Amino acid sequence: MNSPRNLLLSLYHAALQAVHGRTQVANYLRTHLLQTPLALISIGKAASQMTAGAFEVLNSQITQALLITKTGHLDQELFSNRTITCLEAAHPVPDISSLQAGQTLLECITKLPKPYPILFLLSGGASALVEVLAPGLTLTDLQRVNQWLLATGLDIHAMNQIRKSLSAIKGGRLANFLRGHNVLNLLISDVPGDDLQAIGSGLLIPHNQITLPDNLPNWLQILTDKALPLATSECFTQIIPHLIANPTLARQAAGHEATKQSDYSVYNHDDLIVGDALLAGRSIAQQLRTAKPGIYLWSSETTVILPDSPGQGGRCQSLALTAACELAEREDICLLAAGTDGNDGPGTAAGAIIDGKTIERGQQQGLNAHECLEKADAGRFLAASGDLLYTKPTGTNVMDILIGVVMK
């Protein structure tokens, strides 16, 4: 059998392969044949690979295409012989490129003759990558809001409610611009409960209302008061959404791979790990400390409350380092915590794999784990301990995945 670390890596990559954007889009289109010429619009962190999957099946049926993805996630070689407009935009804090992408999106749609069919591919990250602001709002307003959201530790649902209130396209409002077109919307879920209204802030999903969190600061309440009306139900009669990949599918694939590569029992948890990453890391570690030998799987969407000058590393790294503190000297336990998109917070690491010697290795490099956690600097400690995980963009995005092994 593989070493524990190699086993966890194998399970992680099996999960990624099962929800890969190219594979899932191509599989869907092969079993749901589209017969007519159409336009393609693809937005999100997985947009490059989702677009490649569409071209793989539809080829010349795609007469024009627009792809908008996160800076560094565009694979130009996939489209070297294609007629396609490719844009890279900012994430997680939108900037002028996000507004330019939003304007290009609307221009692309308005130039299409009605009732020209549209294949719309959407994955996580679209909330920051593309934006058209409600009247009276500025880029400065948008960036201030997103920086505040990232620092406060609000969950993704609350964050999206606020984002939707500032937008002319989110919360289903993009449907206003698509009247008269038949739209097939294929989505990869990176949100709790696979809530279609939350993926990419629900660009093409009907909303009855947008409910904002209580006790917003006055400056933010003033901005949200400028919200535009929501799209009416008539705007969605020709839009068909379909979910093609989600966190459950990723965990199932990891569990299946575990049974092929080991004789461990697999415990696949449906309950989502949410809330503060430090508390979550402590809780996961405590569960593993008392668990039977086996493979343990969770999906997670945790948060980190950032200090004024945060260090390196994202929520997975904070969770992993907290768990490492709890599991110090436990040589029978190993834990992987990583983003399925290949990125965890600032920097290029996807997450980390920790074990019972992580803390000792970091201390030997002169670092204190608790001090690093207080400074949101888990990445610096995990780099020193040799526990960071790097993948580059993965072609998918189905939240974070946690995989633990308790050895016999």
C-alpha positions in Angstrom: 0.0 0.0 0.0 1.1 3.6 -0.6 2.5 5.7 2.2 -0.3 7.6 4.0 0.7 10.9 2.2 0.8 9.3 -1.2 -2.5 7.6 -0.5 -4.2 10.9 0.4 -2.7 12.5 -2.7 -4.1 9.7 -4.9 -7.6 10.1 -3.3 -7.5 13.9 -3.8 -6.6 13.5 -7.5 -9.3 10.9 -8.0 -11.8 13.4 -6.5 -10.6 16.1 -8.9 -10.8 13.8 -11.9 -14.4 12.9 -11.2 -15.5 16.5 -11.2 -13.2 17.8 -13.9 -14.9 20.6 -16.0 -13.9 19.2 -19.4 -15.0 15.7 -18.6 -18.3 16.6 -17.1 -19.3 19.0 -19.8 -18.4 16.6 -22.5 -20.2 13.7 -20.8 -23.4 15.7 -20.5 -23.3 17.0 -24.1 -22.7 13.5 -25.5 -25.8 12.2 -23.8 -28.0 15.4 -24.4 -27.3 16.1 -28.0 -27.6 19.7 -29.2 -28.4 19.8 -32.9 -28.2 23.5 -33.9 -25.5 26.1 -34.1 -25.1 28.0 -30.9 -23.2 30.6 -28.9 -21.0 29.6 -25.9 -20.5 31.7 -22.8 -18.3 30.2 -20.0 -17.5 32.0 -16.7 -15.6 30.8 -13.6 -12.4 29.3 -12.3 -13.1 26.1 -14.3 -14.2 28.0 -17.5 -11.2 26.9 -19.6 -11.7 23.2 -19.1 -15.5 23.5 -19.3 -15.2 25.3 -22.6 -12.7 22.7 -23.9 -15.3 20.0 -23.1 -18.0 21.9 -25.1 -15.7 22.2 -28.1 -14.7 18.5 -27.8 -18.3 17.5 -28.5 -19.9 20.4 -30.4 -16.9 21.6 -32.4 -18.1 23.8 -35.3 -21.6 24.0 -33.9 -20.2 26.7 -31.7 -20.2 29.8 -33.9 -18.9 32.2 -31.3 -17.6 31.9 -27.7 -16.7 34.1 -24.7 -14.6 32.7 -21.9 -14.0 34.6 -18.6 -11.8 33.1 -15.9 -9.5 33.9 -13.1 -6.1 35.4 -13.9 -3.7 32.5 -14.2 -6.5 29.9 -14.9 -6.6 30.5 -18.7 -5.1 27.7 -20.9 -4.7 29.4 -24.2 -3.3 26.2 -25.9 -6.7 24.6 -25.6 -8.2 27.2 -28.0 -5.3 28.0 -30.4 -7.4 27.1 -33.4 -10.7 28.4 -32.1 -12.6 31.6 -32.7 -13.1 32.6 -29.0 -12.8 35.7 -26.9 -10.8 34.9 -23.7 -10.7 37.3 -20.7 -8.9 37.0 -17.4 -10.3 38.9 -14.4 -9.6 39.4 -10.7 -10.5 37.1 -7.9 -11.4 37.1 -5.0 -11.6 40.9 -4.9 -13.0 42.3 -8.2 -11.2 45.1 -10.0 -11.6 47.0 -13.3 -11.1 43.8 -15.2 -14.2 42.4 -13.6 -16.3 45.4 -14.8 -14.7 45.1 -18.3 -15.6 41.4 -18.3 -19.2 42.3 -17.4 -19.5 44.9 -20.1 -18.1 42.4 -22.7 -20.6 39.8 -21.5 -23.5 42.1 -22.1 -22.1 43.2 -25.5 -21.8 39.5 -26.5 -25.4 38.8 -25.6 -26.9 41.9 -27.1 -25.2 41.2 -30.5 -26.8 37.7 -30.8 -29.9 37.6 -33.0 -33.0 36.2 -31.3 -33.8 33.4 -30.8 -30.1 32.2 -31.1 -29.4 29.3 -28.7 -26.8 29.8 -25.9 -24.8 27.2 -24.0 -23.9 28.9 -20.7 -21.2 27.2 -18.5 -20.8 28.4 -15.0 -18.4 27.5 -12.1 -17.4 29.1 -8.8 -15.5 32.3 -8.9 -17.9 34.1 -11.2 -19.1 36.4 -8.4 -15.8 38.3 -8.5 -14.8 37.7 -12.1 -17.7 39.4 -13.9 -19.8 42.3 -12.7 -22.1 45.0 -13.9 -22.9 47.4 -11.1 -26.2 48.8 -10.2 -26.6 52.5 -11.1 -24.9 54.9 -8.6 -22.2 52.4 -7.5 -18.5 52.6 -8.3 -15.6 50.2 -8.5 -14.3 51.7 -5.3 -17.6 50.7 -3.6 -17.4 47.2 -5.0 -13.8 46.6 -3.8 -14.5 48.0 -0.4 -17.5 45.7 0.0 -15.5 42.6 -1.1 -12.5 43.4 1.1 -14.9 43.8 4.0 -16.7 40.5 3.2 -13.4 38.5 3.0 -12.2 39.9 6.4 -15.4 39.4 8.4 -15.8 35.6 8.2 -19.3 35.7 6.8 -20.4 32.4 5.2 -20.8 32.2 1.4 -24.6 32.6 1.5 -24.4 35.9 3.4 -21.6 37.1 1.2 -23.6 36.3 -2.0 -26.7 38.1 -0.7 -24.7 41.3 -0.3 -23.0 40.9 -3.7 -26.4 40.4 -5.4 -27.8 43.6 -3.9 -25.0 45.6 -5.7 -25.3 44.0 -9.1 -27.2 44.5 -12.3 -26.7 40.9 -13.4 -26.4 38.8 -10.2 -29.4 37.4 -8.4 -30.9 36.2 -11.7 -30.9 39.7 -13.2 -28.7 38.5 -16.2 -31.9 36.8 -17.4 -33.2 40.3 -18.3 -30.7 40.4 -21.1 -31.4 36.9 -22.4 -35.1 37.2 -23.2 -35.9 35.4 -26.4 -32.9 33.0 -26.3 -33.0 29.3 -25.5 -30.3 28.9 -22.8 -28.8 25.7 -21.4 -27.0 26.5 -18.2 -24.5 23.8 -17.0 -23.2 24.4 -13.6 -20.4 23.0 -11.3 -21.4 23.6 -7.6 -18.9 25.1 -5.2 -21.6 26.0 -2.6 -23.3 24.4 0.4 -26.3 22.3 -0.5 -25.7 22.8 -4.3 -27.9 25.9 -4.1 -28.1 27.1 -7.7 -29.0 30.6 -6.5 -25.5 30.8 -4.9 -23.3 29.4 -7.7 -21.8 32.5 -9.3 -24.3 34.5 -7.3 -27.1 33.0 -9.3 -26.7 34.8 -12.6 -29.4 32.9 -14.4 -31.5 31.5 -11.5 -34.8 33.1 -10.4 -34.9 34.8 -7.0 -38.0 35.7 -5.1 -36.1 38.0 -2.8 -32.6 38.8 -1.5 -32.3 38.7 2.3 -29.4 40.7 3.7 -27.7 39.8 7.0 -28.6 41.9 10.0 -26.6 44.7 11.5 -24.7 45.7 8.4 -22.5 48.8 8.8 -24.2 52.0 7.8 -22.0 52.6 4.8 -22.8 49.2 3.4 -26.5 49.5 4.1 -26.5 52.7 2.1 -25.0 50.9 -0.9 -27.4 47.9 -0.7 -30.3 50.3 -0.7 -29.5 51.0 -4.4 -30.4 47.4 -5.4 -32.3 47.0 -8.7 -35.5 45.0 -9.0 -35.2 41.3 -9.5 -36.0 39.7 -12.9 -39.5 38.5 -13.3 -40.4 34.8 -13.8 -41.1 35.3 -17.5 -37.4 35.9 -18.0 -36.6 32.3 -17.1 -39.0 30.4 -19.2 -36.4 29.5 -21.8 -33.5 29.0 -19.4 -32.8 25.4 -18.4 -30.2 24.8 -15.5 -28.5 21.5 -14.9 -25.9 20.6 -12.3 -23.1 18.5 -13.7 -20.6 18.2 -10.8 -20.7 18.8 -7.0 -18.8 18.1 -3.8 -20.7 14.8 -3.2 -19.4 13.4 -6.5 -15.8 14.3 -5.6 -16.1 12.6 -2.2 -17.7 9.5 -3.7 -14.8 9.2 -6.2 -12.2 9.6 -3.4 -14.0 6.9 -1.4 -14.2 4.5 -4.4 -10.5 5.0 -5.0 -9.7 4.3 -1.3 -11.4 0.9 -1.6 -9.3 0.1 -4.6 -6.0 1.2 -3.1 -6.4 0.1 0.5 -8.2 -2.3 2.8 -9.4 0.6 5.0 -13.1 1.2 5.8 -14.3 4.5 4.2 -16.4 7.0 6.2 -17.9 9.5 3.8 -19.5 12.4 5.8 -22.4 14.2 4.2 -22.3 17.0 6.9 -20.5 20.0 5.5 -17.7 21.5 7.6 -18.4 25.2 8.0 -17.6 28.1 10.3 -14.2 29.3 11.6 -11.3 27.3 10.1 -9.5 27.1 13.4 -12.4 25.7 15.3 -13.1 23.3 12.4 -9.5 22.1 12.4 -9.6 21.4 16.1 -12.9 19.5 15.7 -11.7 17.4 12.8 -8.5 16.5 14.7 -10.4 15.5 17.8 -12.6 13.2 15.7 -9.6 11.6 14.1 -7.9 11.1 17.5 -10.6 8.8 18.7 -11.6 7.3 15.4 -11.3 3.7 14.2 -8.7 3.0 11.5 -10.1 4.1 8.2 -10.4 6.8 5.5 -12.5 9.8 6.5 -13.9 12.3 4.0 -15.6 15.7 4.3 -16.4 18.7 2.1 -15.7 22.1 3.7 -16.4 25.8 3.3 -14.7 27.4 6.3 -13.8 31.0 6.9 -10.9 32.9 8.4 -11.2 36.2 10.2 -8.2 38.2 9.0 -6.1 40.5 11.1 -5.1 44.0 9.8 -1.9 42.6 8.1 -2.6 38.9 7.3 0.2 36.6 6.4 0.4 33.6 4.0 -2.1 30.8 3.5 -5.9 30.4 3.2 -8.6 28.6 5.1 -7.4 25.0 4.3 -3.9 25.8 5.6 -5.3 27.4 8.7 -7.5 24.3 9.3 -4.6 22.0 8.6 -2.2 23.7 10.9 -4.7 23.8 13.7 -5.3 20.1 13.3 -1.5 19.5 13.3 -1.3 21.2 16.7 -3.9 18.8 18.0 -2.3 15.8 16.4 1.3 16.4 17.3 3.2 13.2 17.9 0.3 11.1 16.6 2.2 9.2 13.9 -0.8 7.1 13.0 -2.9 10.0 11.6 -2.5 12.1 8.4 -4.9 14.8 7.1 -5.2 16.5 3.7 -7.1 19.8 3.5 -7.2 21.4 0.1 -9.2 23.5 -2.3 -10.5 21.5 -5.3 -9.7 24.5 -7.6 -6.0 24.2 -6.8 -5.8 27.5 -4.8 -6.2 28.2 -1.1 -6.1 31.9 -0.2 -3.2 34.1 -1.3 -0.3 32.3 -2.9 -0.2 29.3 -5.1 -0.7 26.4 -2.7 -3.9 24.3 -2.9 -3.7 23.4 0.8 -1.6 21.1 2.9 -1.1 17.5 4.1 -0.2 17.3 7.8 0.9 14.5 10.1 2.1 14.0 13.7 5.5 15.5 12.9 4.3 18.7 11.2 4.7 20.8 14.3 8.1 19.4 15.1 9.4 20.1 11.6 8.1 23.7 11.7 9.6 24.4 15.1 13.0 23.1 13.9 12.8 26.0 11.4 12.3 28.5 14.2 8.5 29.0 13.9 5.7 28.9 16.4 2.4 27.4 15.0 0.1 29.3 17.4 1.7 32.6 16.6 1.4 31.9 12.8 -2.3 31.0 13.3 -3.0 34.3 15.2 -1.5 36.2 12.3 -3.3 34.2 9.6 0.1 33.0 8.5 -0.3 29.3 8.5 1.2 29.1 5.0 4.6 30.3 6.3 4.7 27.5 8.9 3.5 24.8 6.5 6.1 25.9 3.9 8.8 25.5 6.5 7.5 22.1 7.7 7.3 20.9 4.1 3.6 20.2 4.1 2.2 22.5 1.5 0.3 21.0 -1.5 0.6 22.4 -5.0 -1.5 21.5 -8.0 -1.9 24.5 -10.3 -5.4 25.2 -11.6 -7.3 21.9 -11.5 -10.1 22.6 -14.0 -12.8 22.3 -11.4 -14.1 23.9 -8.2 -16.4 22.0 -5.8 -15.4 23.6 -2.5 -12.6 22.3 -0.3 -12.1 18.6 0.5 -10.7 17.1 3.7 -9.3 13.5 3.7 -8.0 11.9 6.8 -6.4 8.5 7.3 -6.2 6.8 10.7 -3.7 4.0 10.3 -3.9 0.5 11.7 
